[in-house]
Amino acid sequence: MSIADAIAEAGAKPAGKRPFFLDTEIETVLAITMALVQEVSVSRQRVDTLERLLEDKGVLRREEIETFNPAPHVAVERSLATQEYIARVLRIIQQRNEANKAVGDIASEDVAVELGGAD
């Protein structure tokens, strides 16, 4: 998978405009923060599990993990993973840019106002 494909896939979104309930800037920061919290939480759990399993089975000590120096091809793979991660974290900004370019999309709050005024 190319970097461009990975970033495009990470930014996939449902159709239509995204509704905002707070100030859009506050929601942007909150969405980015919550994406980071989710990613870090899952990563910590997985790393903890791996370290415990490897140490319990006598495969390696945690100190060996701390001193690991990746090979060049591993560094490239990690770089790609970092780019995908950043794309997921900043997904809301990408979606907002796409929404600003979209013509004719109707936000759910606009539909609600229209339906509410139809009585």
Phi and psi in degrees as GROMACS dihedral restraints (atoms count N, CA, C in turn):
[ dihedral_restraints ]
;  ai    aj    ak    al  type     phi  dphi    fc
    3     4     5     6     1   -79.9    20    10
    4     5     6     7     1   164.6    20    10
    6     7     8     9     1   -61.3    20    10
    7     8     9    10     1   -43.4    20    10
    9    10    11    12     1   -61.9    20    10
   10    11    12    13     1   -42.4    20    10
   12    13    14    15     1   -64.2    20    10
   13    14    15    16     1   -42.7    20    10
   15    16    17    18     1   -63.6    20    10
   16    17    18    19     1   -42.3    20    10
   18    19    20    21     1   -68.0    20    10
   19    20    21    22     1   -41.2    20    10
   21    22    23    24     1   -63.0    20    10
   22    23    24    25     1   -41.8    20    10
   24    25    26    27     1   -67.2    20    10
   25    26    27    28     1   -39.0    20    10
   27    28    29    30     1   -65.4    20    10
   28    29    30    31     1   -25.2    20    10
   30    31    32    33     1   -97.1    20    10
   31    32    33    34     1    13.5    20    10
   33    34    35    36     1   -60.0    20    10
   34    35    36    37     1   144.4    20    10
   36    37    38    39     1  -144.5    20    10
   37    38    39    40     1   161.3    20    10
   39    40    41    42     1   -69.4    20    10
   40    41    42    43     1   161.3    20    10
   42    43    44    45     1   -70.9    20    10
   43    44    45    46     1   155.3    20    10
   45    46    47    48     1    92.3    20    10
   46    47    48    49     1   168.3    20    10
   48    49    50    51     1   -77.7    20    10
   49    50    51    52     1   146.5    20    10
   51    52    53    54     1   -80.6    20    10
   52    53    54    55     1   129.4    20    10
   54    55    56    57     1   -76.8    20    10
   55    56    57    58     1   143.9    20    10
   57    58    59    60     1  -115.8    20    10
   58    59    60    61     1   134.1    20    10
   60    61    62    63     1  -106.0    20    10
   61    62    63    64     1   -24.7    20    10
   63    64    65    66     1  -113.0    20    10
   64    65    66    67     1  -177.2    20    10
   66    67    68    69     1   -54.7    20    10
   67    68    69    70     1   136.5    20    10
   69    70    71    72     1   -60.2    20    10
   70    71    72    73     1   -34.9    20    10
   72    73    74    75     1   -68.3    20    10
   73    74    75    76     1   -40.1    20    10
   75    76    77    78     1   -64.9    20    10
   76    77    78    79     1   -43.6    20    10
   78    79    80    81     1   -63.9    20    10
   79    80    81    82     1   -35.0    20    10
   81    82    83    84     1   -63.2    20    10
   82    83    84    85     1   -49.6    20    10
   84    85    86    87     1   -63.9    20    10
   85    86    87    88     1   -40.7    20    10
   87    88    89    90     1   -63.6    20    10
   88    89    90    91     1   -43.0    20    10
   90    91    92    93     1   -64.1    20    10
   91    92    93    94     1   -41.4    20    10
   93    94    95    96     1   -64.5    20    10
   94    95    96    97     1   -44.9    20    10
   96    97    98    99     1   -61.5    20    10
   97    98    99   100     1   -45.3    20    10
   99   100   101   102     1   -68.0    20    10
  100   101   102   103     1   -34.6    20    10
  102   103   104   105     1   -62.7    20    10
  103   104   105   106     1   -41.9    20    10
  105   106   107   108     1   -65.1    20    10
  106   107   108   109     1   -43.0    20    10
  108   109   110   111     1   -59.2    20    10
  109   110   111   112     1   -45.2    20    10
  111   112   113   114     1   -63.3    20    10
  112   113   114   115     1   -47.1    20    10
  114   115   116   117     1   -62.3    20    10
  115   116   117   118     1   -45.1    20    10
  117   118   119   120     1   -66.3    20    10
  118   119   120   121     1   -41.1    20    10
  120   121   122   123     1   -60.8    20    10
  121   122   123   124     1   -49.3    20    10
  123   124   125   126     1   -63.1    20    10
  124   125   126   127     1   -43.5    20    10
  126   127   128   129     1   -61.9    20    10
  127   128   129   130     1   -44.0    20    10
  129   130   131   132     1   -62.2    20    10
  130   131   132   133     1   -41.9    20    10
  132   133   134   135     1   -63.1    20    10
  133   134   135   136     1   -43.9    20    10
  135   136   137   138     1   -67.8    20    10
  136   137   138   139     1   -41.9    20    10
  138   139   140   141     1   -63.8    20    10
  139   140   141   142     1   -44.4    20    10
  141   142   143   144     1   -58.9    20    10
  142   143   144   145     1   -45.1    20    10
  144   145   146   147     1   -59.9    20    10
  145   146   147   148     1   -48.2    20    10
  147   148   149   150     1   -62.1    20    10
  148   149   150   151     1   -45.6    20    10
  150   151   152   153     1   -62.6    20    10
  151   152   153   154     1   -42.0    20    10
  153   154   155   156     1   -65.7    20    10
  154   155   156   157     1   -44.3    20    10
  156   157   158   159     1   -62.7    20    10
  157   158   159   160     1   -45.9    20    10
  159   160   161   162     1   -64.5    20    10
  160   161   162   163     1   -40.3    20    10
  162   163   164   165     1   -70.7    20    10
  163   164   165   166     1   -42.9    20    10
  165   166   167   168     1   -60.6    20    10
  166   167   168   169     1   -34.9    20    10
  168   169   170   171     1   -86.8    20    10
  169   170   171   172     1    -0.1    20    10
  171   172   173   174     1    73.2    20    10
  172   173   174   175     1    18.7    20    10
  174   175   176   177     1   -73.5    20    10
  175   176   177   178     1   -43.9    20    10
  177   178   179   180     1  -161.9    20    10
  178   179   180   181     1   165.4    20    10
  180   181   182   183     1   -98.7    20    10
  181   182   183   184     1   155.5    20    10
  183   184   185   186     1   -59.7    20    10
  184   185   186   187     1   -30.2    20    10
  186   187   188   189     1   -61.4    20    10
  187   188   189   190     1   -33.5    20    10
  189   190   191   192     1   -64.9    20    10
  190   191   192   193     1   -34.2    20    10
  192   193   194   195     1   -65.5    20    10
  193   194   195   196     1   -41.8    20    10
  195   196   197   198     1   -64.2    20    10
  196   197   198   199     1   -29.0    20    10
  198   199   200   201     1  -102.1    20    10
  199   200   201   202     1     7.2    20    10
  201   202   203   204     1   -63.7    20    10
  202   203   204   205     1   136.5    20    10
  204   205   206   207     1  -121.5    20    10
  205   206   207   208     1   109.2    20    10
  207   208   209   210     1   -69.3    20    10
  208   209   210   211     1   148.7    20    10
  210   211   212   213     1   -70.3    20    10
  211   212   213   214     1   159.6    20    10
  213   214   215   216     1   -53.9    20    10
  214   215   216   217     1   -43.1    20    10
  216   217   218   219     1   -66.7    20    10
  217   218   219   220     1   -30.9    20    10
  219   220   221   222     1   -69.6    20    10
  220   221   222   223     1   -39.7    20    10
  222   223   224   225     1   -60.7    20    10
  223   224   225   226     1   -38.6    20    10
  225   226   227   228     1   -65.1    20    10
  226   227   228   229     1   -45.6    20    10
  228   229   230   231     1   -60.3    20    10
  229   230   231   232     1   -41.7    20    10
  231   232   233   234     1   -64.7    20    10
  232   233   234   235     1   -38.0    20    10
  234   235   236   237     1   -62.3    20    10
  235   236   237   238     1   -43.9    20    10
  237   238   239   240     1   -62.0    20    10
  238   239   240   241     1   -44.1    20    10
  240   241   242   243     1   -61.2    20    10
  241   242   243   244     1   -37.9    20    10
  243   244   245   246     1   -64.8    20    10
  244   245   246   247     1   -42.2    20    10
  246   247   248   249     1   -63.2    20    10
  247   248   249   250     1   -41.7    20    10
  249   250   251   252     1   -63.7    20    10
  250   251   252   253     1   -40.6    20    10
  252   253   254   255     1   -62.1    20    10
  253   254   255   256     1   -47.2    20    10
  255   256   257   258     1   -61.7    20    10
  256   257   258   259     1   -39.3    20    10
  258   259   260   261     1   -62.1    20    10
  259   260   261   262     1   -40.7    20    10
  261   262   263   264     1   -66.2    20    10
  262   263   264   265     1   -41.7    20    10
  264   265   266   267     1   -65.8    20    10
  265   266   267   268     1   -40.2    20    10
  267   268   269   270     1   -94.1    20    10
  268   269   270   271     1    16.8    20    10
  270   271   272   273     1   -55.1    20    10
  271   272   273   274     1   -39.0    20    10
  273   274   275   276     1   -61.9    20    10
  274   275   276   277     1   -35.1    20    10
  276   277   278   279     1   -69.2    20    10
  277   278   279   280     1   -41.8    20    10
  279   280   281   282     1   -60.5    20    10
  280   281   282   283     1   -44.3    20    10
  282   283   284   285     1   -64.3    20    10
  283   284   285   286     1   -39.9    20    10
  285   286   287   288     1   -63.9    20    10
  286   287   288   289     1   -41.4    20    10
  288   289   290   291     1   -62.4    20    10
  289   290   291   292     1   -41.8    20    10
  291   292   293   294     1   -64.7    20    10
  292   293   294   295     1   -40.6    20    10
  294   295   296   297     1   -64.7    20    10
  295   296   297   298     1   -36.7    20    10
  297   298   299   300     1   -66.3    20    10
  298   299   300   301     1   -27.2    20    10
  300   301   302   303     1   -84.2    20    10
  301   302   303   304     1   -23.3    20    10
  303   304   305   306     1   -71.6    20    10
  304   305   306   307     1   136.6    20    10
  306   307   308   309     1  -115.4    20    10
  307   308   309   310     1   131.4    20    10
  309   310   311   312     1    93.6    20    10
  310   311   312   313     1    -7.6    20    10
  312   313   314   315     1   -69.2    20    10
  313   314   315   316     1   139.3    20    10
  315   316   317   318     1  -112.7    20    10
  316   317   318   319     1   127.1    20    10
  318   319   320   321     1   -73.4    20    10
  319   320   321   322     1   148.6    20    10
  321   322   323   324     1   -60.4    20    10
  322   323   324   325     1   -34.8    20    10
  324   325   326   327     1   -67.7    20    10
  325   326   327   328     1   -30.5    20    10
  327   328   329   330     1   -68.3    20    10
  328   329   330   331     1   -38.5    20    10
  330   331   332   333     1   -64.5    20    10
  331   332   333   334     1   -42.4    20    10
  333   334   335   336     1   -61.6    20    10
  334   335   336   337     1   -42.7    20    10
  336   337   338   339     1   -63.9    20    10
  337   338   339   340     1   -44.3    20    10
  339   340   341   342     1   -63.2    20    10
  340   341   342   343     1   -44.4    20    10
  342   343   344   345     1   -67.5    20    10
  343   344   345   346     1   -38.0    20    10
  345   346   347   348     1   -65.6    20    10
  346   347   348   349     1   -30.7    20    10
  348   349   350   351     1   -88.1    20    10
  349   350   351   352     1    -0.5    20    10
  351   352   353   354     1   -83.5    20    10
  352   353   354   355     1    -8.7    20    10
